[in-house]
Amino acid sequence: MTDAAAQGAHRARYRRILSFAAREFLKVWWFELVLPRFGMSSIAERTRAPRMQRFAKRFHVLAVELGGLMIKVGQFMSSRLDVLPPEITKELEGLQDEVPAVPFADIRAAAEAELGRPLAEAYAWFDETPVAAASLGQAHRARLSAQDADDTGLGDVVVKVQRPGIDEIVAVDLAALRRVARWAMRVRLVADRVDAPGLVEEFAQTSLEEIDYLHEAASAERFRENFAGDPRVSAPEIVWERSTRRVLTLSDVTAIKINDTDALRAAGIDPAEVADVFAEVMFDQVFTHSFVHADPHPGNIFVTPEADSTTGRNFRLTFIDFGMMAEVPDNLRDGLRTLLIAVAGRDSRGLVTAAQEIGVLLPSADTAELERALRALFARFGGMGFAELSKVDPREFTDFADEFGDMVRSLPLQLPENMLLLIRAVSLTSGMCSSLDPSFNVWDAAEPYAGRLLRDESGNLMQDMAQQAMETAAVTYRLPKRIDAIITRVDDGNVTFDTSALERRLDRLEGIARRIGSGVLFAAMLVGGALLVTPLPPLGITLICVSALPLLHSVFGGRRSR
């Protein structure tokens, strides 16, 4: 294709995406904003489900025909079971499987141009039939040459090759999505809740990283290091000598797909146990490593049969495709920790606090009614798994929606940045676990982890208390020398002062001395209690508990005087 023809095709692609979005925006504006103003809300409500289904089908056709990032957008929409109706998610759930493969002649030309040599020289064998075709590239099985095999210790490999011209297609799609985001911000309902341009930029950054295979290789190495020595998890090794920005060679780790329950049972592996381990590993990625595989769909996770005598487990999870990873900043991780602990403890106020800390709920929100709604939600549905929820009378959900629906819709909610990929990871994880085990209960998976987080928080609190006690003891040690130095300077006549100010300072000094004494007493009782916990548990625990009293006086005793 000539440059002029390519530019014409890109312009046509850009116009087609925008025209599709404009038509859909117009329909939403008419049915959801105009008709209700004229008292015809019932028409909008009655037609909403079939309208959503028709939209999903039209987008499905658009995504398959255009490919590129439109496939990624459809995949994200299909994973949002929490906010999008089933008419949309069900229609788009099989989108990835419909991506057509690139002819092998084009793949060969692209790979040889990147590697700088013919495939026959780079590999001992290269399968022309792709093992997988995705929106941005496709994978082929191959075998390393004898020399490369000796150098790396690997033999069979998988080679990912980017689709030719994908850089230009991604640039066109991102330009169109940025334009659509600006349109969306003109709708007040959207602008008040979502920073659409910010989400598109986050999506853009992820997409650009995903077409840089060297970035993916580095992410795979980091993931391997995070779980080094963990018998539950493994990841492929990278063959750096045969990897570039557009070609990635890695060890062949294909095994049983995580959603192939029949193959799992045939291998003697319990799918329910796989669901539990998968949930644990995803929790670890969020809260321990702050580096999360954001695309954990069935094609990217294998279950490898492997006996482990230390745990009694007969499998491990093997992750592949690290092009889409989510970094979890410290402030977001702390908020998510608070959220998880609150959910596990059915703590409605803690849940509201966590939502504000994460940024989902703005500080201006009136939280009293929200706390009441969450208490009612926990009381009625708390602890239920998906299977139990499916058996609940739909009228109960309707009654709950009637009572609290208006309040929830009026809340100043928003989707903060850095959450797009994390939400995708959580949605896919939840759906995967439920498909492996219909009785999977997210509460049961969260509670042990929340308990561990609570123990970690308690340990951090004790460290902070011990540090404060040491600092107080250090001040106590230095105080007599400082007072003696002041008295010496007064005796020598080197100090002049206002007596009225001195009286106030002496009063404050006396208060400080009392608080220091309390701090020393707290440290002594805490250390003594810790030493007596093992030989004399009742006395040791009593001393530790009572030590809180002098600690409170030491920390807060000076507030009244100020």
Residue, then its C-alpha position, 0 to 999 in steps of 0.5 A: m500500500t502506497d503512502a497516499a493510500a495508507q493516509g486515505a485509509h487512516r482518514a476513513r478509519y478516523r471518520r468512521i469511528l467519530s461518525f459511530a460515536a456521534r450517532e450513539f451520543l445523539k441517541v443517548w441525548w434524545f432518549e435519556l435527556v430530551l424525552p424525560r423533560f417532556g414527561m416521557s421517561s417511560i419510553a426511555e426505560r421501556t426501550r433501554a434494554p433493546r437499545m443497549q443490545r443494538f448498540a453492542k451489536r453495532f459496536h461488535v461489527l465495528a470492532v471486528e472490521l476495524g481491529g486495532l484499539m477498537i478490539k481493546v475498547g470492546q474487551f474493556m466494555s465486556s469486562r465491566l459487569d459491574v456498571l454495564p448491562p448484560e446486553i452489552t457485556k454478553e455481546l462483546e465477551g467473545l470479541q478477542d476470539e474473532v480477531p483474524a490472523v495476519p497472513f504469514a508472509d506479512i508476519r515473516a517480513a515484519a519479523e525478519a526486518e526487526l531481527g535483521r536476518p531470515l527466520a531460518e537463521a534466527y530459529a531452527w524451526f518456525d510454525e507458520t500457523p499462529v497459536a494465537a491472534a490478538s488485536l495488536g499482534q500474533a504468536h507463533r511457536a518456534r524452536l531456538s537454534a542449537q547455539d541459542a538453546d545452549d546459551t539460554g537453556l531453552g528449546d521450545v519458544v513462542v514468538k510474538v510478532q506485531r501486526p504490520g502498521i499497528d503503530e499508525i493504526v493505534a495513533v489514529d484510534l487514539a486521536a479519535l478516542r480523544r475527540v470522543a472524550r472531549w464530546a463526552m465532557r460536554v454532557r454534565l452527567v458524564a463530566d461530573r463523574v468521570d474525567a473522560p480525557g484522563l481515562v483516554e490518556e491512561f488508556a493511551q499510555t497503556s496501549l503505547e506500552e503494549i506495542d513496545y515488546l521491550h517494555e513487556a519483556a521488562s514487565a515480565e522480568r519484574f513479575r517473575e522477580n516479585f514471585a520468585g520462590d513462590p510455588r503458586v506462580s510462574a512466568p515465561e523467561i525472555v530470550w533477549e537475543r531474539s527480542t526487539r520492540r516489535v518481536l518478542t521471544l519467550s519460553d513456551v509455557t503453554a499448559i491447561k487454560i485456566n477456564d478449561t474445567d474438564a481438562l483440569r479435572a482430568a488432570g486431577i486438579d480441583p477448579a474450586e482450589v484454582a479459583d481460591v489460589f487465583a484470588e490470593v495471587m491477585f490480592d498479592q499483586v495489588f497489596t504486596h507488590s503494587f504491580v498487577h496483571a491487568d489482563p487476566h483473561p483465560g488466554n493469558i493464564f495457564v494451570t500447569p500440573e506440578a506436585d508441591s510436597t510443601t503445600g500439597r498442591n498439585f498445580r501452579l498458575t502460569f501468567i503470560d502477556f505482560g503488555m497490560m500492567a497496572e501500577v498501584p500508587d501508595n495512596l491508592r494501595d492504602g485506600l484499597r487496604t482500608l476498603l478491603i478491611a471495611v468490606a470484610g468487617r461489614d463496616s459501612r462507615g469504614l467503607v465510606t471513608a475508604a471510598q473518599e480516600i481512593g477518590v471515588l466519592l468526593p468529600s462533599a458527599d452527604t454520607a449519612e444516608l450512604e452509611r445507612a444504605l450500606r448497613a442495610l446492604f450488609a445486613r441483607f446480602g453481606g457474606m453471600g456468594f454469587a450462587e446465593l445471590s442468584k437465588v434471592d427473590p428479584r423483588e428484594f433487589t427491586d425494593f432495595a433499589d427503590e429505597f436507595g436508588d435516588m440517593v446513590r444516583s445523587l452521590p458525587l461519584q467519580l472514576p479517578e485516574n490509575m483505576l482503569l486497569l485495576i478495575r479491569a483486573v478486578s472484574l476479570t478476576s471476579g468473573m474467572c473465579s465464579s466460572l471456575d467455582p459457581s459457589f465462589n464467595v468473594w467474602d470468603a476470599a477477602e476475609p483471610y487477606a483482610g485479617r492479614l492486613l489488619r495484623d500488618e497494620s497492628g505491627n506497624l502501629m506497635q513499631d510507631m509506638a516503640q519509636q515514639a517511646m525511644e524518642t521520648a526517652a532520648v529527650t528525657y536523657r538530654l533534658p537535665k544537661r540542657i537545664d544545667a546549661i541554662i542555669t550555668r548561663v544564668d549564674d554567669g549573667n549571660v542570659t537576660f529575659d522577661t520574667s512574665a514570659l519566663e513564668r509561662r515558659l516554666d509552666r509549659l516546661e513543667g507540663i512537658a516534664r510531666r508528659i515526658g515522665s508519662g512517656v518514660l512510664f509508658a515505655a517501661m510498662l510496654v517493654g516490661g509487659a512484652l517481656l512478661v507475656t510469655p512467662l506470665p501472660p495475664l500480667g504481661i497483657t495487663l501491663i501492655c494494655v494499661s501502658a496506653l494510659p500514660l501514652l495518651h497523657s504523653v501525646f495529648g496532655g499538652r493540648r489543654s494548656r495550648 
